[in-house]
Amino acid sequence: MDEALLLCFANVITAHTGLVFPEHGRKTLNKVLSHRMRALRLSTPQEYLELLNHKGAAGESEWEELTLSLTTGESYFFRDQGQFGLLRERLLPELLRENRETRSLRVWSAGSSTGEEAYSLAILLHELLPKAEEWNVLILGTDLNSEAVQKARHAVYRSWSFRKVDPAIRSRYFRERQDEWELDAKIRSKVIFQTANLLKDEYPGFASPLHDMDLILCRNVFIYFDRESTAVVLKKLTATLREGGYLLTAHAELQGQDMSGLETVIYPESIVYRRRTGDSAPILVTPVAPDETSNTGTRDSVSAPFPSLEKTFFPPKARQSEVKAALNTGTALPQETGLAAAQSLLEQARYEDALGKALEILAGSPRSIPALILSAKACANLGQIEEAGGYCRQAIEADPLGVMPYYLLAHLAEESGDFEEVERLLLKVLYLSPSFIKAYLVLAAFYEREKDIARAGKMRALALEKLGALSPDASIESCDGLTAKQLMLQLH
């Protein structure tokens, strides 16, 4: 299929489903279309295009088959522990307090895939509501993929769906059946699943459950949409929330969108959105205490290794043996001079000396962001991962909107093998700084390894879009000194 015809199909599919196919994903689209044409024994692409444009049952049936082939959503229980910790400790308790008189709660998992997210919400609410029978709780899960919806209703999962779950949770709510796990019927009965097209379907509407929602989770969905489709769906989701209701998305999915109907609430764990009840500025909220029962284990060993992040720190261990044992404890330098000295020592791989200079600055200015960042880098290079993370978190406490601490934490998460955390942190970087091009490229490599071609293609396309807006000679942060022009040549 030539490029022009392939682009025509891509535009038709985008108009119908909202799914986008950047240039990097066109090869996969071509394979899917060819497979469907062979299955239907159609001779030409034009015949298949006519079928998709057919308004009758045949066209509707083929759209369902094509959607199944294009959407292979993968999920697992309690995905993104930061957001689920936020739900457990803050958002759900707050909503339950607000609704204690009506004893009603309405929750929607939009893009629920095979049901893990919706059932995770059901488990949380089961634990938060000791007298659940006294409440009228709706938990709705919807997905474009009808096959995924059927699997969700079946509620039987393999071990891979529990890769970030405390084993006690699995033992409490699931029954082992050979090599699979079946969800307890009491939890399964709390969730309703339906097939839905977020772009084409009409909502909110009182003829369906989609109205007056207290909470909507629409995570890892917008990344597949183009900007215009995202705007349409966002407007409808906002209208489906009650005033004061919450919308949770994956990090960085809504950058550049019109958020006039929503106020932004910034937690250290995640940025969330609340339907406006009046004009509001972004709200900063103090951290939620960590959940001591959460499982912080790493990804199953059968997964392909995560592509390495650029090593702006973490040099070969052989270099560390050259570090001087004694600190230079002379007279404290002025902060600006001290920062320059610490940076110079860091570049010379004199990490203990660099740390000493940074700590001198912190003794006088405990909330100095540059000194905290330098301390984190020095500790990381010395193998003091926990201490490095501590300095990053202090920097975040001093400035929750600063980008570099989150980027450094992504490096630390990669060192410990927590790849879900790497993804979460880099997406947060992009929300806070949409022009941080290196984060797009690392995420693109990650999604390629995960065989998520659509998301990988979109990340590369966004990187190219950002590069195109820069001066050709602009130096790109964390990209080995490459200019915008040089990096664009590498990406094409």
PALUM-774091 format. One record per residue (C-alpha): residue number from 0; y, z, x. Coordinates in steps of 0.05 Angstrom, whole numbers, plus 5000, padded with zeros to 4 digits. Example, Ala and Ser with C-alpha at 12.3 -4.5 7.8 and 13.67 -1.06 7.14 Angstrom:
<recs>
  seq     Y     Z     X
    0  4910  5156  5246
    1  4979  5143  5273
</recs>
This chain:
<recs>
  seq     Y     Z     X
    0  5000  5000  5000
    1  5066  4980  5031
    2  5122  5030  5042
    3  5166  5005  4985
    4  5110  5011  4934
    5  5089  5079  4961
    6  5161  5103  4954
    7  5161  5078  4882
    8  5099  5120  4867
    9  5130  5180  4901
   10  5192  5175  4858
   11  5151  5169  4794
   12  5109  5230  4812
   13  5171  5270  4831
   14  5204  5253  4765
   15  5142  5276  4726
   16  5121  5337  4766
   17  5178  5356  4813
   18  5131  5349  4873
   19  5163  5315  4933
   20  5132  5272  4987
   21  5174  5267  5051
   22  5158  5211  5099
   23  5110  5255  5137
   24  5069  5266  5074
   25  5064  5194  5051
   26  4998  5181  5088
   27  4965  5236  5047
   28  4996  5209  4983
   29  4969  5140  4999
   30  4899  5168  5006
   31  4903  5205  4940
   32  4928  5143  4903
   33  4875  5099  4934
   34  4821  5149  4914
   35  4845  5151  4841
   36  4848  5074  4838
   37  4777  5069  4863
   38  4754  5121  4813
   39  4786  5081  4757
   40  4763  5014  4786
   41  4834  4987  4785
   42  4848  4926  4828
   43  4922  4933  4842
   44  4973  4989  4850
   45  5013  4957  4795
   46  4957  4970  4746
   47  4955  5043  4765
   48  5030  5049  4759
   49  5026  5020  4689
   50  4973  5072  4671
   51  5018  5129  4695
   52  5075  5102  4654
   53  5031  5096  4592
   54  5055  5145  4538
   55  4987  5154  4504
   56  4926  5197  4517
   57  4901  5154  4574
   58  4966  5164  4613
   59  4966  5239  4600
   60  4894  5245  4622
   61  4907  5209  4687
   62  4968  5252  4702
   63  4923  5312  4697
   64  4872  5282  4745
   65  4926  5260  4794
   66  4958  5329  4792
   67  4891  5361  4809
   68  4887  5316  4870
   69  4958  5330  4893
   70  4960  5406  4883
   71  4911  5447  4922
   72  4947  5514  4917
   73  4916  5569  4960
   74  4930  5642  4947
   75  4903  5712  4960
   76  4912  5781  4931
   77  4977  5818  4947
   78  5004  5759  4987
   79  5068  5780  5023
   80  5059  5855  5031
   81  5134  5865  5038
   82  5148  5837  4969
   83  5089  5873  4937
   84  5111  5938  4969
   85  5180  5926  4939
   86  5149  5914  4871
   87  5106  5977  4875
   88  5160  6024  4902
   89  5223  5998  4869
   90  5225  5939  4822
   91  5168  5955  4774
   92  5185  6029  4769
   93  5257  6011  4755
   94  5237  5962  4700
   95  5190  6013  4669
   96  5245  6065  4667
   97  5293  6015  4635
   98  5241  5996  4582
   99  5214  6066  4568
  100  5243  6067  4498
  101  5214  6000  4476
  102  5151  6010  4518
  103  5149  5936  4530
  104  5145  5895  4594
  105  5142  5819  4603
  106  5120  5790  4670
  107  5109  5716  4689
  108  5073  5690  4750
  109  5099  5618  4752
  110  5055  5576  4798
  111  4998  5626  4794
  112  4946  5580  4827
  113  4877  5612  4819
  114  4904  5677  4793
  115  4908  5724  4853
  116  4982  5737  4845
  117  4980  5751  4770
  118  4920  5797  4778
  119  4954  5833  4835
  120  5011  5848  4787
  121  4961  5872  4735
  122  4930  5920  4786
  123  4998  5947  4806
  124  5018  5960  4733
  125  4950  5992  4719
  126  4965  6042  4775
  127  5037  6053  4754
  128  5023  6062  4680
  129  4974  6120  4669
  130  4980  6111  4594
  131  4980  6035  4592
  132  4951  6035  4522
  133  5018  6061  4497
  134  5054  6000  4525
  135  5059  5928  4503
  136  5052  5891  4569
  137  5050  5815  4576
  138  5027  5786  4642
  139  5028  5711  4640
  140  5003  5664  4694
  141  5018  5589  4693
  142  5002  5532  4739
  143  5008  5456  4739
  144  4935  5450  4762
  145  4889  5459  4702
  146  4828  5468  4748
  147  4863  5527  4782
  148  4878  5557  4714
  149  4805  5554  4695
  150  4786  5589  4760
  151  4838  5642  4746
  152  4808  5656  4678
  153  4739  5661  4709
  154  4765  5715  4758
  155  4711  5708  4811
  156  4733  5705  4883
  157  4705  5698  4953
  158  4721  5745  5010
  159  4777  5699  5036
  160  4820  5719  4975
  161  4819  5792  5001
  162  4840  5780  5073
  163  4902  5824  5068
  164  4875  5875  5019
  165  4856  5948  5030
  166  4780  5949  5021
  167  4788  6008  4974
  168  4826  5963  4925
  169  4770  5912  4925
  170  4717  5966  4915
  171  4756  5998  4858
  172  4772  5936  4817
  173  4718  5885  4835
  174  4643  5882  4828
  175  4604  5847  4884
  176  4559  5791  4861
  177  4521  5759  4919
  178  4575  5729  4963
  179  4630  5734  4910
  180  4671  5788  4876
  181  4683  5792  4801
  182  4746  5825  4775
  183  4737  5884  4728
  184  4741  5861  4655
  185  4796  5913  4639
  186  4842  5882  4690
  187  4823  5811  4673
  188  4839  5822  4600
  189  4911  5841  4617
  190  4930  5771  4640
  191  4938  5707  4600
  192  4934  5640  4637
  193  4962  5573  4614
  194  4974  5504  4643
  195  5048  5490  4649
  196  5095  5439  4681
  197  5156  5477  4705
  198  5198  5414  4709
  199  5179  5378  4644
  200  5162  5435  4596
  201  5216  5463  4550
  202  5230  5536  4559
  203  5254  5588  4543
  204  5231  5586  4471
  205  5209  5638  4421
  206  5151  5593  4399
  207  5118  5608  4466
  208  5113  5672  4509
  209  5167  5643  4556
  210  5228  5684  4537
  211  5262  5750  4553
  212  5222  5761  4617
  213  5233  5825  4655
  214  5204  5796  4719
  215  5187  5725  4742
  216  5150  5711  4806
  217  5158  5638  4827
  218  5137  5640  4900
  219  5118  5582  4945
  220  5133  5533  4888
  221  5203  5507  4902
  222  5183  5486  4972
  223  5146  5427  4939
  224  5207  5406  4898
  225  5267  5364  4916
  226  5336  5393  4909
  227  5349  5364  4840
  228  5283  5387  4811
  229  5293  5456  4840
  230  5361  5461  4806
  231  5331  5442  4738
  232  5274  5492  4744
  233  5319  5547  4770
  234  5366  5540  4711
  235  5308  5545  4662
  236  5278  5605  4697
  237  5345  5640  4697
  238  5352  5628  4622
  239  5281  5655  4612
  240  5299  5722  4643
  241  5330  5777  4601
  242  5396  5803  4626
  243  5381  5846  4687
  244  5312  5815  4695
  245  5287  5799  4765
  246  5267  5733  4798
  247  5226  5735  4862
  248  5216  5672  4903
  249  5188  5660  4972
  250  5240  5669  5027
  251  5290  5613  5037
  252  5266  5571  4978
  253  5333  5571  4941
  254  5381  5557  4998
  255  5438  5512  4977
  256  5426  5521  4902
  257  5476  5542  4849
  258  5462  5616  4839
  259  5519  5629  4790
  260  5471  5656  4737
  261  5440  5706  4785
  262  5464  5762  4829
  263  5431  5772  4897
  264  5400  5839  4915
  265  5384  5845  4989
  266  5328  5892  5009
  267  5302  5896  5081
  268  5234  5873  5053
  269  5260  5814  5014
  270  5318  5781  4979
  271  5310  5782  4903
  272  5352  5756  4846
  273  5374  5789  4782
  274  5402  5755  4720
  275  5475  5772  4716
  276  5505  5819  4666
  277  5573  5810  4698
  278  5604  5787  4763
  279  5568  5818  4822
  280  5569  5809  4897
  281  5506  5813  4940
  282  5478  5884  4941
  283  5448  5915  5004
  284  5392  5965  4991
  285  5361  6015  5039
  286  5289  6004  5062
  287  5229  6022  5020
  288  5183  6072  5055
  289  5122  6035  5083
  290  5058  6038  5042
  291  5011  6078  5085
  292  4950  6051  5048
  293  4968  5978  5061
  294  4920  5937  5104
  295  4955  5906  5163
  296  4894  5870  5190
  297  4900  5801  5220
  298  4878  5735  5192
  299  4804  5721  5187
  300  4777  5694  5253
  301  4752  5630  5220
  302  4824  5607  5212
  303  4854  5559  5262
  304  4900  5594  5312
  305  4974  5594  5296
  306  5014  5545  5339
  307  5050  5585  5391
  308  5123  5603  5382
  309  5171  5585  5437
  310  5166  5639  5490
  311  5239  5659  5498
  312  5208  5724  5522
  313  5136  5744  5539
  314  5130  5712  5609
  315  5064  5712  5648
  316  5040  5782  5663
  317  5040  5766  5737
  318  5116  5762  5735
  319  5120  5833  5707
  320  5090  5862  5771
  321  5153  5840  5807
  322  5197  5885  5765
  323  5230  5940  5806
  324  5203  6009  5790
  325  5270  6046  5796
  326  5329  6037  5749
  327  5399  6027  5775
  328  5431  6090  5748
  329  5501  6080  5776
  330  5566  6086  5738
  331  5563  6060  5666
  332  5596  5992  5660
  333  5644  5971  5604
  334  5604  5945  5545
  335  5622  5871  5553
  336  5606  5872  5628
  337  5544  5914  5616
  338  5517  5864  5565
  339  5528  5806  5613
  340  5493  5846  5668
  341  5434  5863  5622
  342  5427  5790  5601
  343  5428  5767  5674
  344  5374  5817  5692
  345  5332  5794  5633
  346  5337  5721  5656
  347  5315  5743  5726
  348  5253  5776  5695
  349  5279  5845  5717
  350  5260  5874  5649
  351  5262  5948  5666
  352  5330  5940  5698
  353  5354  5900  5637
  354  5328  5954  5591
  355  5364  6008  5631
  356  5431  5972  5626
  357  5421  5960  5551
  358  5405  6034  5540
  359  5468  6053  5578
  360  5508  6014  5527
  361  5469  6044  5468
  362  5483  6114  5494
  363  5556  6101  5479
  364  5549  6051  5421
  365  5483  6065  5384
  366  5495  6009  5334
  367  5512  5954  5385
  368  5473  5894  5358
  369  5473  5855  5425
  370  5447  5917  5462
  371  5393  5929  5411
  372  5371  5856  5416
  373  5370  5858  5492
  374  5330  5923  5489
  375  5280  5891  5442
  376  5271  5830  5488
  377  5263  5874  5550
  378  5211  5919  5516
  379  5173  5859  5490
  380  5168  5830  5560
  381  5143  5897  5586
  382  5088  5896  5533
  383  5121  5952  5493
  384  5112  5918  5427
  385  5122  5978  5382
  386  5187  5998  5418
  387  5212  5926  5414
  388  5200  5925  5339
  389  5237  5991  5333
  390  5299  5963  5366
  391  5296  5902  5320
  392  5293  5947  5259
  393  5352  5987  5284
  394  5391  5922  5290
  395  5372  5903  5219
  396  5394  5972  5194
  397  5461  5961  5229
  398  5468  5890  5201
  399  5417  5870  5147
  400  5443  5798  5147
  401  5434  5787  5222
  402  5385  5732  5239
  403  5361  5745  5310
  404  5324  5811  5296
  405  5281  5777  5244
  406  5267  5719  5292
  407  5246  5767  5347
  408  5202  5805  5298
  409  5168  5738  5282
  410  5151  5733  5357
  411  5123  5804  5356
  412  5082  5790  5293
  413  5052  5729  5327
  414  5033  5772  5387
  415  4996  5820  5341
  416  4963  5763  5302
  417  4998  5777  5236
  418  5010  5705  5216
  419  5030  5720  5144
  420  5086  5763  5172
  421  5107  5707  5219
  422  5114  5661  5159
  423  5152  5713  5118
  424  5200  5730  5174
  425  5216  5658  5192
  426  5229  5641  5119
  427  5276  5700  5115
  428  5312  5673  5178
  429  5322  5607  5141
  430  5349  5642  5080
  431  5400  5680  5121
  432  5415  5621  5167
  433  5396  5553  5138
  434  5418  5518  5202
  435  5368  5555  5247
  436  5330  5492  5263
  437  5276  5522  5308
  438  5249  5562  5249
  439  5238  5498  5208
  440  5199  5467  5265
  441  5154  5527  5277
  442  5140  5532  5202
  443  5125  5457  5200
  444  5073  5466  5255
  445  5044  5526  5218
  446  5037  5488  5152
  447  5005  5428  5188
  448  4952  5475  5217
  449  4941  5501  5146
  450  4933  5428  5122
  451  4992  5438  5076
  452  5022  5369  5089
  453  5074  5371  5034
  454  5106  5435  5059
  455  5101  5414  5132
  456  5136  5348  5115
  457  5191  5383  5077
  458  5204  5430  5135
  459  5210  5372  5184
  460  5254  5334  5135
  461  5300  5395  5128
  462  5304  5401  5204
  463  5324  5328  5209
  464  5375  5337  5153
  465  5407  5395  5190
  466  5406  5359  5257
  467  5439  5298  5225
  468  5498  5340  5204
  469  5511  5363  5276
  470  5547  5331  5333
  471  5497  5291  5375
  472  5515  5334  5436
  473  5508  5401  5400
  474  5460  5448  5436
  475  5404  5473  5390
  476  5390  5548  5392
  477  5321  5568  5420
  478  5301  5495  5434
  479  5301  5494  5510
  480  5373  5470  5514
  481  5359  5405  5476
  482  5417  5372  5441
  483  5415  5350  5368
  484  5406  5277  5389
  485  5349  5293  5437
  486  5312  5335  5386
  487  5320  5282  5332
  488  5289  5230  5379
  489  5230  5277  5390
  490  5220  5287  5315
  491  5222  5214  5295
</recs>
